[in-house]
Amino acid sequence: MRKLFIFLSLMTLLMPSALLLSCDADADADETPTTPDNKPENVFEELNRWMYGQMNHSYLWREDLPDSTKCNYDQSPRDFLKSILSPHDRFSYLIANPNYSPSECLDYGFAYQTYADQSGRKALYVLYQTVPSNHYAPGDFLRVISKNAAGIALRKVRLTPQQTFEDIPGSDFILTATDIFKPASSVLKDTIFTLADRNIGYLCYLEFDSTSDLAEPLQNFHEAHIDDLILDLRYNPGGYVATCQYLCNCIVNESAYEQIFQQCSYNSIIAAQNFQETGDARSYSYYKRPSSSPGHTISAPILPLNLSRLFVITSAHTASASEATIICLRPYMQVCIIGERTVGKGVGSWSITDKRFRYGIQPITMRYYNADGLSTPDEGLEPDYAMPNGYNTTRKTIGDPEEPLLNQALRLICPQAFPQPASASTTTPETSLTPVGEPSYIQAFQNKHCK
């Protein structure tokens, strides 16, 4: 699970996440300061010109930048960046320079999607728990009653036949800072199923974060000599490329060793620099052979599962390194996708900051490809077995073999173990409800990576 930052005070801990500093720093960047004479002062011009210069050097779609002499440098940094982005760009954004104000993220101990009923009343739909609790479970609707130094007070609610939320009497509970902030792993669930003499590994992975989180699950899979792996990425918006490469290196069969894992293309300036240094405009990374030698590991010892196929569970929020996992394994093994079409982020970025400025940028700087020269399409990866609303799941717990998406994967692996046909639908929050914003884990992921 995501690593949670330490807050300066308990009161800060209990502030709503919407009040915390966001990646694009809207509140501060949209106001133009004035002088004591109330005359507008363009304090953003130097920053905006710096941003344009950095984009002109590193931006993947450099050729789409407007003429520098025609740019309006008087805008707020956020508006200026928007004004120069390519129409192809869905992902570049302004960031808060951590030298000025580090980003923080708030987690109530569960990931949620906010929904509004027909009357406009809102409730939090629990997607999964990040901290064990007896107060709530995935599939519950909760309403925040208050936040103060004692904790966060919540109440369970239910949906009436009139499609509005109503409180459940006597269901109130309080989550304290101790309840909420506990060390947690980016692995939500890992287990091994034995069906029809096949050992099937299951890994629900929330973010490509530290490889240390993967050590124990992969060691268990390796020692059990699993025959198949179900990789659940429905809640995974991406993360570090190095961790993605490590996981893929453990999954892939030995035919891939020393072959291309990923190749990346850049704009004309970066490509020319690469060519001058290496003789190739692209950069390449490779699958390594498992070895006890540190020189043959990526960021941790490789635990070879040596699989010939992989089953991946996706949602409409599966993106970036999650999609790269699918794309970069496909040249060497069969990859079956179960769930929803993914986001379609076949591009990557790096943070660019300058200690002189409060804001930095996270521009798209490269596109990645697999060994066959294929990238994640902009429209996303199409599932082989479409099952909508997978990120909501059901009131079944993640890892329950009756949970619809996991159940579909198990049936594909061992159809003889399931005499009854799979259910044709997944239970999700009622269709009359309107989702408000993105799921909390997407917001927290974005905050975390603003650094």
C-alpha positions in Angstrom: 0.0 0.0 0.0 1.0 3.6 -0.4 3.5 4.9 2.2 1.9 7.7 4.2 3.7 10.9 5.0 4.0 12.1 8.5 2.0 15.2 9.3 3.0 18.1 11.4 0.1 17.9 13.8 -2.9 15.7 14.5 -5.2 18.5 13.4 -3.4 18.5 10.1 -3.9 14.8 9.9 -7.6 15.3 10.3 -8.1 17.8 7.5 -10.1 16.7 4.5 -7.9 15.5 1.6 -9.3 18.2 -0.6 -7.8 20.8 1.6 -4.3 19.4 1.3 -1.8 20.6 -1.2 -2.4 19.0 -4.6 0.0 18.3 -7.4 -1.0 21.3 -9.5 -1.2 23.7 -6.6 -4.3 25.4 -7.9 -4.9 27.6 -5.0 -1.6 29.3 -5.0 -0.8 29.4 -8.7 -4.0 31.0 -9.9 -3.7 34.3 -8.1 -1.5 37.1 -9.5 0.2 39.0 -6.6 -0.1 42.8 -6.5 2.3 45.5 -5.3 1.5 47.8 -2.3 0.0 50.2 -4.8 -2.4 47.5 -5.9 -0.8 47.4 -9.3 -0.4 43.9 -10.8 3.1 42.5 -10.6 4.2 39.7 -12.9 6.2 37.6 -10.5 5.5 34.5 -12.7 7.3 35.7 -15.8 10.7 34.3 -14.9 9.2 31.0 -13.8 7.1 30.7 -17.0 10.0 31.4 -19.2 12.0 28.8 -17.4 9.2 26.3 -17.9 9.1 27.0 -21.6 12.8 26.5 -21.9 12.7 23.2 -20.1 9.7 22.0 -22.2 11.6 23.1 -25.4 14.4 20.8 -24.4 12.7 17.7 -22.9 9.0 17.7 -24.0 8.1 14.7 -26.1 5.9 16.8 -28.3 8.4 19.6 -28.6 7.3 20.4 -32.2 3.8 21.3 -30.9 5.0 24.1 -28.6 3.8 27.5 -29.6 6.3 30.2 -30.8 8.1 31.5 -27.7 7.6 35.1 -28.9 3.8 34.6 -28.9 3.4 33.1 -25.4 1.7 35.0 -22.6 4.1 34.9 -19.8 1.9 36.9 -17.5 -0.4 34.0 -16.7 -0.3 31.9 -13.6 2.1 28.9 -13.9 -0.8 26.5 -14.1 -2.6 28.4 -16.9 0.7 29.0 -18.7 1.6 25.3 -18.8 -1.9 24.5 -20.1 -1.5 27.0 -22.8 1.6 25.4 -24.3 0.7 21.7 -24.0 0.3 19.6 -27.1 -3.3 18.5 -28.0 -1.9 15.0 -27.8 -0.9 15.5 -24.1 -3.3 14.2 -21.4 -0.7 13.7 -18.6 1.8 16.6 -18.1 1.1 18.8 -15.0 2.5 21.4 -12.7 4.0 20.2 -9.5 4.9 21.8 -6.2 8.7 22.0 -5.7 9.4 19.8 -2.6 12.0 22.3 -1.5 9.1 24.7 -0.8 6.2 22.5 0.4 6.2 18.7 0.2 3.0 17.1 -0.8 1.0 15.1 1.7 -1.8 12.6 1.3 -4.6 11.7 3.7 -5.9 8.1 3.9 -8.8 7.2 6.2 -7.6 3.6 6.3 -9.6 2.7 3.3 -9.7 3.6 -0.4 -13.0 5.0 -1.6 -15.0 6.4 -4.5 -17.3 9.3 -3.6 -20.8 9.0 -4.9 -23.8 11.5 -4.9 -27.4 10.2 -4.8 -30.3 11.7 -6.7 -30.7 14.4 -4.0 -27.1 15.4 -4.1 -26.2 13.9 -0.8 -22.7 12.3 -0.9 -21.2 9.1 0.6 -17.9 7.3 0.4 -18.1 3.8 -1.2 -15.4 1.6 0.4 -13.3 0.0 -2.4 -10.8 -1.8 -0.2 -9.2 -1.5 3.3 -5.7 -0.2 3.7 -5.8 -0.7 7.5 -7.8 -3.6 9.1 -11.0 -2.5 10.8 -14.1 -4.0 12.2 -16.1 -0.9 11.6 -16.5 -1.2 7.9 -15.9 -3.5 4.9 -15.6 -3.2 1.1 -18.9 -2.3 -0.3 -20.1 -0.2 2.6 -21.2 3.4 2.2 -19.9 5.8 4.7 -20.5 9.5 5.5 -18.0 11.8 7.2 -19.8 13.5 10.1 -17.0 15.6 11.6 -13.2 15.9 11.9 -11.5 17.2 14.9 -8.5 16.6 17.2 -10.2 13.4 18.5 -10.4 11.8 15.1 -12.7 11.4 12.1 -16.3 10.5 12.8 -18.1 8.5 10.2 -21.5 6.9 9.9 -22.7 4.1 7.8 -25.5 4.9 5.3 -27.6 2.9 2.9 -29.5 3.5 -0.3 -33.3 3.7 0.0 -35.7 2.5 -2.7 -36.0 6.1 -3.6 -32.3 6.0 -4.5 -31.2 8.4 -1.8 -28.7 7.9 1.0 -30.1 7.5 4.6 -28.2 7.1 7.8 -28.1 3.8 9.6 -28.9 4.4 13.3 -26.3 3.4 15.8 -23.6 2.9 13.1 -21.3 5.8 14.1 -17.6 5.2 14.8 -14.4 7.3 15.1 -11.1 6.7 13.4 -8.1 8.1 15.3 -4.7 8.9 13.8 -3.5 5.6 15.3 -6.3 3.8 13.5 -5.5 5.4 10.1 -1.8 5.8 9.8 -0.1 2.4 10.0 2.7 1.1 7.9 1.2 -0.8 4.9 2.4 -2.6 1.9 1.7 -1.8 -1.8 0.6 -5.5 -1.9 -3.0 -5.6 -0.9 -3.4 -9.3 -1.1 -1.4 -12.4 -2.0 -2.3 -16.0 -1.8 -2.0 -19.3 -3.5 -4.9 -21.4 -4.7 -4.6 -25.1 -5.5 -7.2 -26.2 -8.0 -7.0 -29.5 -10.0 -3.4 -30.0 -9.0 -2.4 -26.6 -10.2 -0.8 -24.0 -7.9 -2.2 -20.6 -8.8 -0.6 -17.4 -7.4 -2.8 -14.3 -6.9 -1.3 -10.9 -6.3 -3.4 -7.7 -5.9 -0.8 -4.9 -6.4 -1.7 -1.3 -5.6 1.4 0.6 -6.9 4.8 0.0 -8.4 6.6 1.2 -5.3 9.4 -0.4 -3.4 10.5 -3.8 -4.6 10.8 -4.9 -0.9 7.0 -5.1 -0.8 7.1 -7.8 -3.4 9.9 -9.9 -1.8 7.7 -12.1 0.4 4.9 -12.8 -2.1 7.3 -13.6 -4.9 9.4 -15.8 -2.6 6.2 -17.7 -1.7 5.2 -18.1 -5.3 8.7 -19.2 -6.2 8.9 -21.8 -3.4 5.4 -23.1 -4.3 6.4 -23.5 -8.0 3.2 -21.9 -9.1 1.9 -22.9 -12.5 -0.1 -19.7 -13.2 -0.2 -16.2 -11.8 -3.2 -13.8 -11.6 -1.9 -10.2 -11.3 -4.7 -7.9 -10.1 -3.9 -4.3 -11.2 -7.4 -2.9 -11.0 -6.4 -0.4 -8.4 -2.9 0.2 -9.7 -2.2 3.6 -11.5 1.5 2.9 -12.1 4.7 3.9 -10.3 8.4 3.3 -10.8 9.7 1.8 -14.0 12.5 0.0 -12.2 9.9 -1.9 -10.0 7.9 -2.7 -13.1 11.0 -4.2 -14.8 11.8 -6.2 -11.6 8.3 -7.7 -11.4 8.3 -8.5 -15.1 11.7 -10.1 -14.8 10.5 -12.4 -12.0 7.3 -13.4 -14.0 8.8 -13.9 -17.5 10.1 -17.2 -18.8 13.8 -17.8 -19.5 13.4 -17.2 -23.2 13.3 -13.4 -22.4 16.6 -13.3 -20.5 19.0 -10.8 -22.0 16.3 -9.7 -24.5 14.7 -6.3 -24.7 12.4 -5.4 -21.8 11.6 -1.9 -23.0 12.8 0.7 -25.5 12.0 4.4 -25.3 11.8 7.2 -27.9 12.3 10.9 -27.2 12.1 14.3 -29.0 14.7 15.3 -31.5 17.0 16.9 -29.0 17.1 14.0 -26.5 17.3 11.5 -29.3 20.4 13.3 -30.8 22.0 13.3 -27.4 21.4 9.6 -27.0 22.8 8.9 -30.5 25.9 10.9 -29.8 26.5 8.9 -26.5 25.4 5.4 -27.5 25.0 5.3 -31.3 21.2 4.9 -31.0 18.4 7.5 -30.7 16.5 5.3 -28.3 17.3 4.0 -24.9 17.0 0.3 -24.0 16.6 -1.9 -20.9 16.9 -5.6 -20.8 15.6 -8.7 -18.9 18.3 -10.0 -16.6 19.3 -13.6 -15.9 18.6 -14.6 -12.3 21.8 -14.8 -10.4 23.2 -14.5 -6.9 25.6 -11.9 -8.2 24.5 -8.3 -7.4 25.6 -7.3 -10.9 22.9 -9.4 -12.3 20.0 -8.1 -10.3 17.8 -5.1 -11.0 16.9 -3.6 -7.6 16.4 -6.9 -5.7 17.3 -10.6 -6.3 15.3 -12.0 -9.1 12.9 -14.8 -8.1 12.2 -16.6 -11.4 8.6 -17.9 -11.7 9.3 -18.9 -15.4 5.7 -18.7 -16.5 4.4 -19.2 -20.0 1.2 -17.2 -19.4 -0.2 -14.4 -17.2 -3.7 -13.4 -16.2 -4.1 -9.6 -15.5 -7.1 -8.0 -13.9 -7.7 -4.4 -15.0 -10.0 -1.4 -14.5 -10.6 1.9 -16.2 -8.0 3.4 -13.8 -5.2 0.9 -14.6 -2.4 2.9 -16.1 1.3 3.6 -16.8 3.6 1.0 -15.3 0.6 -1.4 -15.0 0.0 -1.2 -18.8 3.8 -1.4 -19.4 3.8 -4.7 -17.5 1.3 -6.1 -20.0 2.9 -4.7 -23.1 6.5 -5.6 -22.2 5.7 -9.2 -21.3 3.6 -9.9 -24.4 6.6 -10.6 -26.8 7.6 -13.5 -24.5 4.4 -15.0 -23.1 0.6 -15.1 -23.4 -1.0 -12.3 -21.4 -4.8 -12.4 -20.9 -6.6 -9.3 -19.7 -9.8 -9.5 -17.6 -11.8 -6.4 -16.7 -12.0 -3.0 -18.3 -10.2 -1.1 -21.0 -7.2 0.6 -19.4 -6.2 4.3 -19.3 -3.9 4.3 -22.3 -0.7 5.9 -20.9 2.1 4.6 -23.1 4.3 7.5 -22.2 6.5 8.5 -19.3 7.9 11.6 -17.6 10.4 12.9 -15.1 10.2 15.8 -12.6 11.9 19.0 -13.5 12.5 21.6 -10.7 14.7 24.5 -10.0 15.5 25.6 -6.4 14.7 29.2 -7.4 11.0 28.5 -8.0 8.1 27.2 -5.9 6.7 25.2 -8.8 8.2 22.6 -11.1 6.8 20.5 -14.0 6.2 16.9 -14.7 6.2 16.9 -18.6 5.8 13.8 -20.8 9.3 13.2 -22.0 9.2 9.7 -23.7 7.1 7.0 -25.2 7.9 3.3 -24.4 7.7 0.3 -26.6 8.2 -3.4 -26.1 10.7 -5.7 -27.9 8.3 -5.9 -30.9 8.1 -2.1 -31.1 4.6 -1.9 -29.8 3.4 0.6 -27.2 0.3 1.0 -25.1 -2.3 2.6 -27.5 -3.7 6.0 -26.5 -7.2 4.5 -26.3 -6.0 1.9 -23.7 -5.6 -1.9 -23.7 -8.7 -3.8 -24.6 -9.6 -6.7 -22.2 -9.9 -10.2 -23.6 -12.8 -10.8 -21.2 -14.7 -7.5 -20.6 -16.2 -7.1 -17.1 -17.3 -3.5 -16.4 -17.0 -1.6 -13.1 -14.3 -3.9 -11.8 -12.7 -1.3 -9.6 -15.9 -1.3 -7.5 -15.9 -5.1 -7.3 -18.6 -6.4 -5.1 -19.2 -6.9 -1.4 -16.9 -9.9 -1.8 -13.4 -9.2 -0.3 -10.4 -8.9 -2.6 -8.9 -12.4 -2.9 -12.2 -14.2 -2.4 -12.4 -16.8 -5.2 -16.1 -15.8 -5.6 -15.2 -12.2 -6.4 -16.3 -11.9 -10.0 -13.0 -10.9 -11.7 -10.8 -13.2 -9.8 -13.4 -15.9 -10.3 -13.3 -15.4 -14.0 -9.5 -15.8 -14.0 -9.7 -19.0 -12.0 -12.3 -20.4 -14.3 -10.1 -19.8 -17.3 -7.2 -21.5 -15.6 -9.2 -24.5 -14.2 -12.6 -24.7 -15.8 -13.0 -28.3 -14.5 -13.0 -27.0 -11.0 -16.1 -24.9 -11.5 -19.1 -27.0 -12.6 -21.4 -24.0 -12.6 -21.2 -21.2 -15.3 -19.7 -17.9 -14.1 -22.1 -15.1 -13.2 -22.7 -12.7 -16.1 -22.6 -9.5 -14.1 -20.7 -7.9 -11.3 -22.5 -6.2 -8.5 -21.6 -2.5 -8.3 -23.1 0.6 -6.6 -26.5 1.3 -8.0 -26.5 3.0 -11.4 -28.5 5.9 -10.1 -25.5 7.1 -8.2 -23.1 9.7 -9.7 -19.4 9.3 -9.1 -17.8 12.5 -7.8 -14.1 12.9 -8.8 -11.6 10.1 -9.0 -11.1 7.3 -6.5 -9.1 8.3 -3.4 -6.2 6.1 -4.3 -5.7 8.0 -7.6 -5.6 11.3 -5.8 -3.1 9.9 -3.2 -0.9 8.5 -5.9 -0.8 11.8 -7.7 0.1 13.6 -4.5 2.8 11.1 -3.6 4.5 11.4 -6.9 4.6 15.3 -6.9 8.2 15.3 -5.8 
